[in-house]
Amino acid sequence: MAGITLKQIIDMANKRLPRDIGNTALNKAYETCPVQSGDLYRSLYLDITASGFTLGATVPYASDVEEGVEPVVVTGSYTSKTKRHKRKTKNGTTTIRGHTKTYKNQKPVEISGAADRSAQVWRTRGLTSGREGTFFMQKALESSVEEVMEKFMASIGATKNRR
């Protein structure tokens, strides 16, 4: 590019790079996303703003897949206390009396992240071996920055010095 100023290059970089890097990173994240149920894959998103972009996922366990989790050991017993409540059934509603339930080497854990009690999903959790992180979004971002920067530098006529 002949006759281009530094200001024009900076303006071009500010407009193009967040969009180009973000879109490339999102596509690479889709390609490398670990899939079991497909929820994580479908929850990936890219939010481009004037100052940059955010690559992320909306499922509550996304950071566990990306960064990993430490092993968990629940020992002893856990007793839950349930108050008297009404439960909807296919035949109408029924009243459940208050009771306690004891779990041995397990603990009930809410896993859905839902605030509405009726939408919450619970599982019992005991010994878990943990999980190593996949870092698929971080790797997608790092390789996208390198790829897009090479293309951008070539588009403005910059070359690498090879010694």
C-alpha positions in Angstrom: 0.0 0.0 0.0 1.7 3.2 -1.2 1.0 6.5 0.5 -0.6 5.1 3.7 -0.1 6.9 7.0 0.5 5.4 10.4 -2.8 6.9 11.6 -4.6 5.1 8.7 -3.0 1.8 9.6 -4.0 2.2 13.3 -7.5 3.1 12.4 -7.7 0.1 10.0 -6.4 -2.1 12.8 -8.8 -0.8 15.4 -11.8 -1.5 13.0 -10.7 -4.8 11.5 -8.7 -6.7 14.1 -11.3 -7.3 16.9 -13.9 -8.5 14.3 -11.4 -10.6 12.4 -9.7 -12.2 15.4 -13.0 -12.7 17.2 -14.7 -14.4 14.3 -11.7 -16.6 13.6 -11.4 -17.6 17.3 -15.2 -18.4 17.4 -14.9 -20.7 14.4 -11.8 -22.4 15.8 -13.6 -22.8 19.2 -16.5 -24.5 17.4 -14.1 -26.8 15.6 -12.3 -27.9 18.9 -15.2 -27.7 21.4 -15.6 -31.0 23.3 -19.1 -32.3 22.7 -21.1 -34.6 24.9 -24.6 -33.2 24.9 -24.0 -30.3 22.6 -25.1 -27.7 25.2 -21.6 -26.2 25.5 -21.1 -26.1 21.7 -24.5 -24.3 21.3 -23.7 -21.8 24.1 -20.5 -20.4 22.5 -20.9 -16.7 21.7 -18.9 -13.8 20.4 -19.7 -10.2 21.5 -17.8 -7.6 19.5 -17.6 -4.0 20.9 -15.8 -0.9 19.8 -12.9 -1.6 22.2 -12.6 -5.4 21.6 -14.5 -8.6 21.9 -15.6 -11.3 24.3 -15.4 -15.0 23.4 -17.4 -17.1 25.9 -20.0 -19.8 26.7 -23.2 -19.4 28.7 -23.5 -22.9 30.2 -22.6 -22.9 34.0 -20.0 -25.6 33.6 -18.1 -23.9 30.7 -15.2 -22.8 33.0 -14.9 -26.4 34.4 -14.4 -27.8 30.8 -12.1 -24.9 29.8 -9.9 -24.7 33.0 -10.6 -28.1 34.7 -11.7 -28.8 38.3 -10.0 -30.2 41.3 -10.9 -33.6 42.7 -13.7 -33.5 45.3 -14.1 -35.9 48.2 -17.3 -35.9 50.3 -16.9 -38.1 53.4 -19.2 -38.9 56.2 -22.9 -38.3 55.9 -25.1 -35.4 54.9 -28.6 -34.9 56.1 -31.0 -32.7 54.1 -34.1 -31.3 55.7 -37.1 -30.9 53.5 -40.1 -28.7 54.5 -43.7 -29.6 53.9 -44.5 -28.6 50.3 -46.9 -29.2 47.4 -45.7 -31.2 44.3 -47.4 -31.2 40.9 -48.2 -34.6 39.6 -50.0 -35.8 36.5 -53.1 -36.3 38.7 -53.0 -32.7 40.1 -51.1 -31.7 43.2 -50.2 -33.6 46.3 -48.8 -32.5 49.6 -45.4 -33.9 50.7 -44.9 -33.9 54.4 -41.7 -32.6 55.9 -38.9 -35.2 56.2 -35.2 -35.7 56.4 -33.0 -37.8 54.1 -29.4 -38.9 55.0 -26.8 -39.4 52.2 -23.7 -41.5 53.0 -20.5 -40.1 51.4 -22.6 -38.0 49.1 -24.1 -34.5 49.1 -27.0 -33.1 46.9 -25.7 -30.4 44.6 -27.7 -28.0 42.4 -26.0 -28.2 38.9 -28.3 -26.2 36.6 -27.6 -22.7 37.9 -31.3 -21.8 37.7 -32.6 -19.3 40.2 -36.2 -20.5 39.9 -36.6 -23.5 42.3 -38.9 -25.4 39.9 -36.3 -25.2 37.1 -33.3 -26.4 39.2 -31.6 -29.7 38.5 -30.0 -31.6 41.4 -27.6 -34.5 41.6 -25.8 -36.2 44.4 -22.1 -35.8 44.3 -19.6 -37.9 46.1 -16.0 -38.7 45.1 -15.0 -37.1 41.8 -11.7 -37.5 40.2 -11.6 -34.0 38.9 -11.1 -33.0 35.3 -8.2 -31.7 33.4 -8.9 -28.4 31.5 -9.1 -28.5 27.7 -8.3 -24.8 27.2 -10.0 -25.1 23.8 -11.1 -21.4 23.8 -7.7 -20.1 24.9 -6.0 -22.2 22.2 -8.5 -20.9 19.6 -7.8 -17.3 20.6 -4.0 -17.7 20.6 -3.9 -19.3 17.2 -6.4 -16.8 15.8 -4.4 -13.8 16.9 -1.3 -15.1 15.2 -3.2 -16.1 12.0 -5.1 -12.8 11.7 -2.1 -10.6 12.5 0.0 -12.3 9.7 -2.8 -11.6 7.2 -3.2 -8.0 8.4 0.5 -7.3 8.2 0.6 -8.8 4.7 -2.3 -6.6 3.7 -0.5 -3.4 4.7 2.7 -4.5 3.0 4.7 -5.4 6.1 7.1 -8.4 5.8 8.9 -10.4 8.4 12.6 -10.0 8.7 14.2 -13.4 8.3 17.7 -13.8 9.4 
